[in-house]
Amino acid sequence: MPSPLGNEALGTYTTLRLGGPAGTLTVATETDEAVATVRNAYATGSPLLILAGGSNVVVGDAGFAGEVLLLRTRGIEVVRARPESVVLRVAAGEVWDDFVEYAVTNGWSGVECLSGIPGSTGATPIQNVGAYGQEVAHTIVAVHAYDREHGTIRAMTPAECGFAYRSSVFKHNDRYLVTHVDFRLEVSDESAPIRYAELARSLGANPGDRVALRQARDTVLKLRAGKGMVLDPDDKDTWSVGSFFTNPVLPAERWTALALDAPHWPADDGTVKIPAAWLIERAGFPKGYPGSAGTVAISTKHTLALTNRGAGTTAALLSLARTIRDGVQARFGIELHPEPVLVNCTL
Ligand SMILES: Cc1cc2nc3c(=O)[nH]c(=O)nc-3n(C[C@H](O)[C@H](O)[C@H](O)COP(=O)(O)OP(=O)(O)OC[C@H]3O[C@@H](n4cnc5c(N)ncnc54)[C@H](O)[C@@H]3O)c2cc1C
């Protein structure tokens, strides 16, 4: 049976360390328990929040009045092994970075540049987690999800998952509980070709080169730690959700009309992605910029991370986020959108 806990502050379970109490908190260590909890909530029409690592949610100070399902399922299984590739089935609650470490140790290539990203494996398809030139859409071959509408678990193909930049059919959609994710990884001691210029420079390699898996993982972890992007309880620059805003994607004509000297990445579909961090800094919000008497602030290491400095509240964090969003809108006419899921609060 899942274990219900009462009235605990959800801030205990979020990387921001923010969020008021849960009505009920149910911890599921088995997939069956998690599915039963979701099925019962759907049958009775009670509100349910699925929470795993809590690293991509902003929970309101009033908390969540319904049931919170804390996913703690574990397990990694090889479901197909060929000389050139393996397919691994990973339980949703498995810690993502433990899986990456496991893959690197076993000589399985394809997720090494996603080292150090907090949270669970089951949450990675939700926003198509990505960093340093890799995203999970490159290696996912199926997402197993309990579909509340049909009352069954089914294996969804990558096309059905609708992966896009920090998005998928799962984001802002409570129809599915992801139970397992299947990844196809190459059997190789070398990384996938390095696509990200900053990472290539740090590795002393050229974009497109392959390097030792371990070297890729260690270098990514070092780069991320320097930006406060690896969780560290003693470093308040990491008390965040990672990037608070996504990078704006504009139609090419709009980008040209803006005539900005910003770094930018044109895509094949005629759109142009611009770094939100560049816009935020140019709009007058540098690293360390404080909000609400310094209880919350932009990280001192990364302009995109909004952090709780210890005495913060969700209200204060969102007020800082609004100030930044409105400042960028006023300066450039570009709207920033939040990357995390907002629970019982709005921007
Ligand atoms: C320091 C830091 C650095 C980060 N760096 C990156 C980065 O480089 N790239 C990146 O993409 N993200 C990054 N993130 C964001 C975050 O780590 C990822 O989005 C991660 O995948 C969230 O996992 P989680 O288990 O913590 O999800 P949670 O925060 O627990 O949940 C997030 C959302 O997914 C839903 N959800 C979670 N699990 C399931 C499930 N099994 N089934 C259905 N719905 C589910 C929740 O209901 C919620 O809506 C970073 C965050 C932090 C704090």
The ligand as an ORCA input file, in Angstrom:
! r2SCAN-3c Opt
* xyz 0 1
  C      19.559     23.304    -10.868
  C      18.620     22.849    -11.974
  C      19.110     22.665    -13.259
  C      18.247     22.238    -14.296
  N      18.761     22.063    -15.549
  C      17.951     21.647    -16.557
  C      18.479     21.464    -17.874
  O      19.668     21.630    -18.128
  N      17.619     21.076    -18.858
  C      16.295     20.851    -18.611
  O      15.568     20.501    -19.559
  N      15.774     21.002    -17.368
  C      16.561     21.390    -16.337
  N      16.048     21.575    -15.085
  C      14.608     21.341    -14.849
  C      14.263     19.945    -14.264
  O      15.367     19.384    -13.615
  C      13.774     18.964    -15.319
  O      12.654     19.479    -15.979
  C      13.408     17.604    -14.690
  O      13.144     16.670    -15.719
  C      12.201     17.659    -13.761
  O      12.101     16.402    -13.117
  P      11.369     16.229    -11.729
  O      11.330     14.778    -11.426
  O      12.019     17.090    -10.716
  O       9.918     16.772    -12.079
  P       8.870     17.528    -11.096
  O       9.385     18.900    -10.816
  O       8.591     16.659     -9.921
  O       7.619     17.610    -12.033
  C       7.620     18.470    -13.153
  C       6.309     18.307    -13.925
  O       6.238     17.001    -14.491
  C       5.118     16.276    -13.966
  N       5.601     14.901    -13.764
  C       6.711     14.502    -13.104
  N       6.847     13.173    -13.199
  C       5.805     12.721    -13.924
  C       5.385     11.431    -14.360
  N       6.072     10.327    -14.080
  N       4.232     11.333    -15.096
  C       3.515     12.437    -15.410
  N       3.858     13.688    -15.020
  C       5.004     13.820    -14.275
  C       4.738     16.979    -12.677
  O       3.354     16.793    -12.392
  C       5.071     18.421    -13.026
  O       4.025     18.973    -13.795
  C      16.873     21.998    -14.022
  C      16.398     22.186    -12.709
  C      17.261     22.600    -11.688
  C      16.737     22.784    -10.292
*
